[in-house]
Amino acid sequence: MIDDVTGNTIIAASSREKEIAAATATKSEKAKMVGKSLAAKALEKGIQTCAFDRGGYLYHGRVKELADGAREGGLKF
């Protein structure tokens, strides 16, 4: 998550985190785990809503799974 006003990174999540990397799952399932991890970290910082920028990628596959995981984790887009 990036603060657009200052350009600073607030929170980051990756599939290389120990819990996610150790999981035996497909890439799409890991993307969903990353979304849930991101949501948990955001809620800890008091962030409940955000904008989702898919960076020009189509909204399907891993991009969709990441967004779904973040929604399941409690973030609102």
C-alpha positions in Angstrom: 0.0 0.0 0.0 1.3 3.4 -1.0 0.3 6.8 0.2 -0.3 8.7 -3.1 0.1 12.1 -1.6 3.6 11.5 -0.2 4.6 8.6 -2.3 5.7 6.5 0.7 5.1 2.8 1.1 2.9 2.2 4.1 2.5 -1.6 4.1 3.9 -4.4 1.9 3.0 -8.1 1.5 4.7 -10.7 -0.6 4.4 -14.4 -1.5 8.0 -14.7 -0.2 6.8 -14.3 3.5 7.6 -17.4 5.5 4.0 -18.6 6.0 3.0 -18.1 2.4 6.2 -19.4 0.8 6.0 -22.6 2.9 2.5 -23.3 1.9 1.9 -25.9 -0.8 -0.6 -24.1 -2.9 -1.1 -22.9 -6.5 0.0 -19.4 -7.5 -3.6 -18.2 -7.4 -4.1 -19.6 -3.9 -0.9 -17.8 -2.8 -2.1 -14.6 -4.3 -5.2 -14.9 -2.1 -3.0 -15.4 0.9 -1.0 -12.3 0.1 -4.3 -10.3 -0.1 -5.4 -11.6 3.3 -1.9 -10.8 4.7 -2.1 -7.3 3.3 -5.6 -6.7 4.7 -4.4 -7.9 8.2 -1.5 -5.5 8.2 -3.7 -2.6 6.9 -6.3 -3.2 9.6 -3.5 -3.2 12.3 -2.5 0.3 11.0 -6.1 1.5 11.1 -6.6 1.4 7.3 -10.0 0.1 6.3 -10.5 1.5 2.8 -8.2 1.8 -0.2 -8.1 2.0 -4.0 -7.1 -1.0 -6.0 -4.8 -0.3 -8.9 -4.3 -3.4 -11.0 -1.5 -1.7 -13.0 -3.0 -2.4 -16.4 -3.4 -6.1 -15.8 -6.8 -7.7 -16.6 -9.0 -8.3 -13.6 -8.8 -12.1 -13.6 -6.6 -14.9 -12.3 -4.1 -13.9 -9.6 -5.0 -10.2 -9.7 -8.6 -11.1 -8.9 -7.6 -13.6 -6.2 -5.4 -11.0 -4.5 -8.3 -8.5 -4.4 -10.7 -11.2 -3.2 -8.3 -12.2 -0.4 -8.0 -8.5 0.7 -11.8 -8.2 0.7 -12.1 -11.4 2.8 -9.5 -9.9 5.1 -11.7 -6.9 5.7 -10.4 -4.2 3.3 -13.0 -2.2 1.3 -12.1 -0.9 -2.2 
